[in-house]
Amino acid sequence: MRLSADHVMFSFSRDHVPALQVSAPATLDIETLDCFSNQLRDPGDTMEQLDWNRINPATGPVFVENAQPGDALKVTVNRIDLDEKGTVCCLENEGTLGHLIQGSHIRIAPIENGAVKYLDLAIPVKKMIGVIGVAPAEGAINTGTPGRHGGNMDTLMITEGASLYFPVAVPGALFGLGDCHAAMGDGEIGVSGLECPAVINLTLEVIKGKAPAYPVLENQEAFAVIVSQPTADQAICSATQLMCEFLERRLPTYSRPEIIMLMSLVGEVQISQVVDPEKTVRFVFPKKYASGAQF
């Protein structure tokens, strides 16, 4: 099964007509445009030609049969195949350093032999998915904004081998994704990573009755709770509390104070992005200290 990038949306909403319907478990390929809808792909392109109504497209939505409110949609990222080049930019008055520059600036960087060729540097490729999520219960949330539904979380851990668990809020979940990167640092302080079209192979599963409050990520090494709030401070407080509650249900022989001390010893607060309308933080807890724990 394959969903082409002809089917894009610029918000997550229960009102979107499904582009594809699948019966879980289902494995499929999804083609994505870059965050600029592939408008800036050549050295002569400029930000001035950009249609800002076409920013952060997500391919979808995918209607997942049997996914109902209260369930968790499990999304396992099997493979990310990147295009051969990507685009990075910075803009006046955007990001954390936009006040230090004038105008807009872009660079097109080729991707060769596992490295991004930026200026005279070779930067190792770090594949990741920036926008990924499901429809909220009410209204529409633009694809540039993260939240409980997922969205533009820009989290480096969303890469090959990771599984994400999203709270299903509407029948069918209405899943979509886009905004892939070949390289990006935590924070995405200049408002873009190396933005790159891609094809993602993933598997969709439904876990009945286990909707998390916010997206949860799992890989071979760790669990992570990913939270977006108006400020990073708020996101940190929410993420740490949700991880504490997550661990309490899975480590019943430990008291709450013991879990909090363990989190302080081995867990990590990590910043995902600080440039979107909501700021995204993840709390990461190593699996080796929660032997046998499952989502």
N, C-alpha and C positions, 0 to 999 in steps of 0.2 A: 504494500500500500504506500502511496506517495501523495502528499499534498503540496501543490505548487505554490509559489509566491505570488501567483495571480490572485490568491485569496488572502487579502490583508485587512486588518482592522486597526483602528487608531484609538480604540477604547475597549475595555472589558465590560460587557453588558449582557444581561439576560435577554435583551431584545434583538441581538444579532442572529441572523439566519445561519445555521450551521453550514460550514463549507464541506464537512465530511462527518459521517456517522460511523462509529466503530463499536464492536462488541468486545468488552474487556475480558481477559487480557488481550491486548493488541499491540503489535510492533509495526511501526511505520516510519517512513522518511518524511521530514518536513523541510521544505526549502524556505529560506529566509532572505529578505533584503537586509542591507545594513541600516543603521539608525537614520540615515539620510534618504532612505528609499532609493539608494544607488544613484543619487543626483550628483554626487561629488566623487568622481572616479578617475578623473584625468588631471594632469598637472595644471592645465589652464582653467579649471573650474574654480569658481569663487563662491563664498558664502552669500554674496549679493544675488546670485541666481537661484538660491534655494527657495523652494516652496515650503514654508514652515508648517503648512497644514498636513504635510506628509512626513512628519518626524516620528521616529520610534514605531514603525509598523510592526505588528505581530501577525504572523500567519495563522489563520484560523477563522472562526472557532471550530474545534472538534467536539462533537456531541458524543459522549461516552455512555452507551446504554447501561442501565442499572445503577448509574451514579445518581444518588439522591441527596438532598440536604441532610447534613449530619454525618455523611460518609467522608472518608479521606480519598482523594485521588492520588495514587502513587505514580510518579513519573520517574522512570529510570533512564538516564542519559547514557546510551550505549556508545555513540560515536559522534564526533563533530568533524565534518569535512569543510575546511575553510577555503575560500577563494584564494587566488594567487597574489592579491594585493588588498590593502586596506587604507583607510583615511583617518587622520587624526587632526583635531582642530583646537584652537583656543580663541576666545572672543572677549572683546571689551565689555567689562562689567558683568561677566559670567564666571561662575566658579569661584574658588577662594582667592584667586590672584587676578581676576579680571580688571581690578582697579589699577593694575600696574602696567597695562598695555593699552594701545589704541587700535581700533579697527578689528578686523578678523584675519585669522591666519590658518592655512591648512597645509598639510603635507600628505602626499601619497607615498606609501611605503610598500615595496614588494615583500613577499613572504617566500623565502627560499631556504631549502635544507633545514627546516625547523627553526628558522630565525627570521625576525623582522629586521629589514635593512632600513634603519632610520638614521639619516645624515651619514656619518662615517662609522656608525655603531651597528653591531649585530646583537639584537635583543632576543633571548630565547622566547619562542612562542609559548603562550599560556592561553589555551583555548578556554572560553567561558561564554555562558549565555546571560545576557543582561536582563531581558524582559521575558518573563515566564509566569503564567498564572491562570486563574479561572475567573468566571464572572462573579461579581458580588451579588448579594441578595437583592439589592435595590439600586437603581440609578446606573450611571455609567461612570467609570473611572478611566481617565485617559491613560494611554500606555506609557506615558512618561512619569507616572506617579506610582510608587509602591504602596503596599498596605497589607491588610490581612489576606487579601486574595492573591498576593504575590506581586506581579507587575514588575516595574523597573527597579528590581532589587540590586542589580549590578554587584553580584556577590561572586568572588573568585572561586569559591568552592562549587559553584554550579557548572560542573565540567564532566568529562567522561568518567563513568564509574559511580557518579553520585545518584542517589534517589531522593526525590523531594516528595513531601506529603502536604497536599493542599486541602483546606477545608472546602468541601463542596457546599455551595449555597443555593444552587438552582438545579433543577433536573438536567442531567446530561453534563454538568460541570462547565461546559463551553470553554474548553482549554485552548490556549494559544501561546506562541512564543516568537521571539525575534531578538534583534539587537545583539548579535554575537560579536565577540572581540577576539583578536589574535594576541593582544597584550593589553594589560591595564593594571595599574597599581591600586591598592586599597585606597578608597576615598574618591577616585576619579576626579581629582581636584581641578583639572582643566576643562571639565565637562565632557570629555570624550576619551575613550581608549582608542586602540586601533580598530576602527569600525569596519566590519568585514561581512559580506554575504557568506552564507554557509548552508550546508545541508546537515540536519541533525537526525540521527536514527535513535528512536526512543521507544520505550515500552510503557503502556498505560495500563494500570490495574486499579480496581476499586476495593477499598477496605471498608466494610460495612460498619457504620456506627462509631467511627473513630476520628472524626474531624478534629484537627488541632485548632487552637485559638489563632495561631499564626503559622506560616510555613515552617516545617521541620525538614532538615537535610540530614541524610545519613550517607557515609561512605565507609570504606574498610576500616578507617582509623577512628572515626568520631561521629557523634551526633552534634547537630547545631540547630539552635532556634534562631530564626531570622525575623527581626521585628523592625517595622518602620513607624516612626512617630514624628511629630513636628520638630522636635529637637533630638540631638544625639543623647543628651542626658536622659530624656524620657525613654528613648529606645533602649538604653542600657538597663535602666531599672526594670522595664517590662521583660526584656530578654533574660535577665538573670532570674527574675521571679518565675517565669515560665519554665526555665530549665530546672530550677529547684523543684517545682511541682512535677515536671516530667520524671525526674530522678526519684522522687518520693514514691511514685507509683511502681517503679521498677527496682528499687532497692529497699524493700520493706523492712529489712533487718537494721537499717540505719535510721537514726532519729533525724529530725529536721536540722538541729544544730550541727550534727555530724556531717550531713550532706552539705550544708553551707560552708563548713570548714574545708571539706574535700574540694568543693568547687573553687574555693579561694586558693587551694594548694595546686590544683592541676588544670582548672578551667581557664579559658581565655576570652576576654571581651575583644572583639575585632570589629573594626569599622569597615563597612562595605562601601557606602557612598555618602557624600555630604553635600551634593550639588542638586538634588531633586527637591520637589516641594515637601517631601517627607524624607527624613534622614534614616538610613538603614544600618543596623548594627546586628551582629551575630554573636551569640555566646556558644563557644565550642567546648565540648566535653569529650575527652578521650575514652573510647570504648573499653580500653584495657582496665579501666577502673570501675567498669559496670559490667562485669562478666555475665554473658548470657542475656543482657537486656535487649529487648526488641521494641520496635515502634508499637 
